Amino acid sequence: MNNSEWVVLCLLVHEPAHGFALARLTAPAGPIGQVWHIPRPLVYRALDGLTARGLAEPVGIEPGRGPARRLLRATPSGRARADEWLVTPVSRIRDIRTEFLVKLALLQWAGTDPRNLLDAQAETLRPIVAHLLGLRESTQGLDQAVASWRYETAVAALKLAESTSE
């Protein structure tokens, strides 16, 4: 699944919702959207995909003016997968800015202690930081620039994980 689908599933775990409400949460000014923005059409696409996979299910219609808003919730299988994903550390440095930060945002939004994720993320990052330091010191030119960039990103993420988990 992609990050947008994971985010929508995690939001449905917290409480049943319809696409429009989820789109507000993932709008650029929303509590999740400031880290991972999901345009409204992609929210609806994610809901369709989650429903097709059996990870979300309809639970009713929200009354109101305008078109009917179908409420969905995470299924038990969806809840289990979302709970596991939320505490799984990110292993690729290029995903730190997106996946790791959106997991922190989701945990904070749900009022869940992020300690398990932070500890696991720090454990995952320590050997990566050591490896990237070696690459930075043993390469030159563009390879060194890339290794330096990845090293500094990994160090910053490690500092965040370690300082936030204390």
LOKOLTOR-109772 format. One line per field, with one value per residue (C-alpha): x, y, z; residue in three letters. Coordinates in nm, 2 decimals. Example, Ala and Ser with C-alpha at 12.3 -4.5 7.8 and 13.67 -1.06 7.14 Angstrom:
BEGIN
x: c(1.23	1.37) .
y: c(-0.45	-0.11) .
z: c(0.78	0.71) .
residuo: c(ala	ser) .
// end
This chain:
BEGIN
x: c(0.00	0.11	0.14	-0.19	-0.37	-0.19	-0.28	-0.65	-0.66	-0.50	-0.75	-1.04	-0.89	-0.94	-1.30	-1.54	-1.54	-1.65	-1.42	-1.49	-1.39	-1.08	-0.99	-1.01	-0.77	-0.53	-0.56	-0.24	-0.37	-0.50	-0.33	-0.21	-0.19	0.08	0.31	0.13	-0.12	-0.37	-0.59	-0.96	-0.98	-0.69	-0.87	-1.17	-0.94	-0.78	-1.12	-1.22	-0.89	-0.91	-1.27	-1.18	-0.90	-1.13	-0.94	-1.23	-1.61	-1.92	-2.10	-2.37	-2.46	-2.41	-2.73	-2.71	-2.76	-2.60	-2.50	-2.51	-2.18	-2.09	-1.92	-1.65	-1.44	-1.14	-1.22	-1.04	-0.79	-0.74	-0.70	-0.43	-0.24	-0.26	-0.14	0.16	0.25	0.24	0.52	0.73	1.04	1.13	1.44	1.51	1.65	1.45	1.13	1.22	1.06	0.74	0.66	0.83	0.69	0.34	0.35	0.44	0.16	-0.09	0.01	0.00	-0.34	-0.48	-0.33	-0.11	0.23	0.49	0.76	0.75	0.80	1.06	1.27	1.24	1.33	1.64	1.75	1.70	1.89	2.20	2.37	2.25	2.42	2.74	2.74	2.67	2.95	3.19	3.06	3.10	3.46	3.56	3.40	3.46	3.27	2.90	2.91	3.05	2.78	2.50	2.65	2.68	2.32	2.19	2.42	2.30	1.93	1.98	2.16	1.88	1.62	1.81	1.84	1.46	1.38	1.62	1.52	1.14	1.15	1.31) .
y: c(0.00	0.36	0.62	0.78	0.45	0.38	0.73	0.69	0.35	0.48	0.76	0.51	0.31	0.61	0.67	0.60	0.88	0.98	1.09	1.46	1.46	1.26	1.51	1.79	1.61	1.56	1.90	2.12	2.30	1.99	1.81	1.53	1.72	1.95	1.65	1.43	1.61	1.39	1.56	1.48	1.25	1.04	1.01	0.86	0.63	0.51	0.44	0.24	0.04	-0.02	-0.14	-0.37	-0.52	-0.58	-0.33	-0.09	-0.13	0.09	0.14	0.39	0.72	1.05	1.26	1.61	1.85	1.76	1.42	1.13	1.08	0.71	0.64	0.38	0.22	0.00	-0.38	-0.59	-0.69	-0.32	-0.22	-0.49	-0.39	-0.02	-0.08	-0.28	-0.02	0.27	0.12	-0.02	0.19	0.34	0.17	0.39	0.74	0.88	0.79	0.97	1.30	1.14	0.80	0.85	1.20	1.11	0.82	1.06	1.30	1.01	0.89	1.24	1.31	0.99	1.07	0.76	0.75	0.73	0.58	0.23	0.39	0.63	0.36	0.13	0.41	0.50	0.13	0.11	0.44	0.38	0.13	0.33	0.64	0.44	0.30	0.64	0.80	0.54	0.61	0.98	0.94	0.69	0.85	1.16	1.39	1.33	1.00	1.19	1.46	1.20	1.01	1.34	1.43	1.10	1.09	1.43	1.34	1.01	1.19	1.45	1.18	0.99	1.30	1.35	0.99	1.00	1.34	1.29	0.95	1.07) .
z: c(0.00	-0.05	0.23	0.14	0.19	0.51	0.64	0.55	0.71	1.03	1.05	1.01	1.29	1.52	1.43	1.15	0.89	0.54	0.26	0.30	0.67	0.59	0.32	0.58	0.81	0.52	0.37	0.38	0.69	0.86	1.14	0.92	0.59	0.71	0.70	0.43	0.21	0.03	-0.23	-0.19	-0.51	-0.37	-0.03	-0.21	-0.42	-0.10	0.06	-0.25	-0.24	0.14	0.10	-0.19	0.02	0.32	0.54	0.56	0.56	0.54	0.87	0.77	0.61	0.78	0.75	0.63	0.34	0.01	-0.11	0.13	0.31	0.35	0.68	0.68	0.96	0.97	0.98	1.25	0.98	0.88	1.25	1.30	0.98	1.07	1.43	1.30	1.04	1.29	1.50	1.22	1.18	0.84	0.69	0.39	0.46	0.16	0.35	0.68	0.57	0.46	0.63	0.97	1.02	0.91	1.16	1.44	1.33	1.32	1.67	1.81	1.65	1.80	2.14	2.13	2.29	2.01	2.23	2.06	1.72	1.83	2.01	1.71	1.47	1.67	1.67	1.30	1.23	1.44	1.21	0.90	1.04	1.11	0.75	0.59	0.79	0.65	0.30	0.35	0.46	0.18	-0.13	-0.33	-0.57	-0.62	-0.43	-0.13	-0.16	-0.18	0.12	0.32	0.24	0.35	0.66	0.77	0.72	0.91	1.20	1.22	1.23	1.49	1.71	1.67	1.77	2.06	2.19	2.15	2.32	2.64) .
residuo: c(met	asn	asn	ser	glu	trp	val	val	leu	cys	leu	leu	val	his	glu	pro	ala	his	gly	phe	ala	leu	ala	arg	leu	thr	ala	pro	ala	gly	pro	ile	gly	gln	val	trp	his	ile	pro	arg	pro	leu	val	tyr	arg	ala	leu	asp	gly	leu	thr	ala	arg	gly	leu	ala	glu	pro	val	gly	ile	glu	pro	gly	arg	gly	pro	ala	arg	arg	leu	leu	arg	ala	thr	pro	ser	gly	arg	ala	arg	ala	asp	glu	trp	leu	val	thr	pro	val	ser	arg	ile	arg	asp	ile	arg	thr	glu	phe	leu	val	lys	leu	ala	leu	leu	gln	trp	ala	gly	thr	asp	pro	arg	asn	leu	leu	asp	ala	gln	ala	glu	thr	leu	arg	pro	ile	val	ala	his	leu	leu	gly	leu	arg	glu	ser	thr	gln	gly	leu	asp	gln	ala	val	ala	ser	trp	arg	tyr	glu	thr	ala	val	ala	ala	leu	lys	leu	ala	glu	ser	thr	ser	glu) .
// end
